[in-house]
Amino acid sequence: MSNRAVLEVIALDERDAVAAQTGGADRLELVTDMAADGLTPPTAGFTAIRRAVDLPLRVMLRLTDGFAAGDIEALTGRAEELRAAGAEEFVLGFLTPDGAPDLVAVERLVAVLDGARWTFHRAIDRAADRDGLRKRLADLPGLDTYLTAGSAHGVDTGLPVLEAEAARAGEPGYEPQILVGGGLRLDHLPRLRAAGLTAFHIGGAARPQGWTAPVSADAVRAWREAVDAP
């Protein structure tokens, strides 16, 4: 991957993956069941997409809707299976009922991932203490990205938080890249780019006809051009 801004697109299947790659995506997030906000895809689905495209693939590790880890034994089993099938990058993130990072669950999964790179997803936007969460996760191996809108309500509300966190890049807990996603629109990009943010995540924005339709290569291309604009 070059030094240009990162554009990550959600893919549900091979058709989505090929369209996203054609449109200029840099990376895919692989999920199933968007009605539950994205769950772990079948291993067969991962391998089919891996054959279809040559982009980096980040595979979601979540078995139920929400930010509780649920059955951690089942989840680590799925992670082991995906790792054995060749998955090299992942997406995960769990909170305790009081909004703290669920270190027990996260550390169990990170041990299974065995050095693979991973994104802590939008659970950070539901955390009781964003700064505290970052600092508690700072030493976990493989964590290189936070997917965040800056707010549980989306980028519109979270813009000031995203700008403030971008300004802290390099501080303890703020070394991972900020991947902006969650209600992200094209008109947000100038302000985000001005703040130094360089990674963007889209799902519904890549599907003008809705989630029942596949990714549109043309829609992804429009985003590619926008994130690359000077």
Residue, then its C-alpha position, 0 to 999 in steps of 0.5 A: m500500500s502506498n502513502r496515499a490516504v487509506l480507503e477501507v470498504i466493507a465487503l460482504d462477499e466476492r462481488d462486493a470485494v471485486a467492485a471495491q477493488t475496481g473502485g480503488a479501495d485500499r483495504l476491505e473489512l469483511v463482515t456478515d449480517m449488517a442487520a447486527d452491525g457486522l458479525t464474523p463471516p464464515t471462513a469459506g466466505f473469507t477464503a472466497i474473497r481472498r481468492a477474488v482480490d489481492l487487497p488486505l482483508r480485515v476480518m471482523l471478530r464478533l458473534t453477536d450484535g453490540f459490544a459485549a464479547g459473548d461466548i469468548e470460547a466460540l469466538t477464539g475458536r473462530a479466530e483460530e480457524l480464520r487464522a489457519a485459513g490465512a487471515e492476517e488482519f482483524v477487527l475487534g473490540f469489546l466493553t464491560p457493562d460499565g463501558a471499560p475495555d474488556l481486557v480479558a476478552v481482548e487479550r484472549l483474542v490477541a493471544v490467538l491472533d499471534g501478532a496479526r494486525w488489528t483494528f479496535h472498532r467503534a466500541i471506543d465510541r461507546a467507552a466511558d473514558r476514551d483516553g483511558l481505553r487507549k492507554r489501557l490497550a496501548d501495549l497490546p501487540g498488533l493494535d495499529t488502528y482505531l475505527t471511530a466516528g468520534s461519537a456514538h452518534g456519528v461523525d457529525t457529532g464527533l468531528p471535534v473529538l476526531e480533530a483533538e485526537a488527531a492532534r495527539a498523534g504519537e502520544p502514548g495510546y495515540e500511536p495507532q492510526i485513526l480510521v474515520g467511519g460511522g456516518l461519514r460523508l464526502d462533505h466531512l473530508p475537507r475538515l478531516r483532511a485539514a486535521g491531518l486524518t488520512a484513513f477513511h472507512i465506508g459501508g453504506a456510502a459504497r452502496p447507493q442502492g442500500w445494503t441489499a445491493p452490492v458495492s458500487a465500483d463507481a461510488v467507491r471511485a468517487w470516494r477514492e477521488a475525494v480522499d485523494a484530492p489536494 
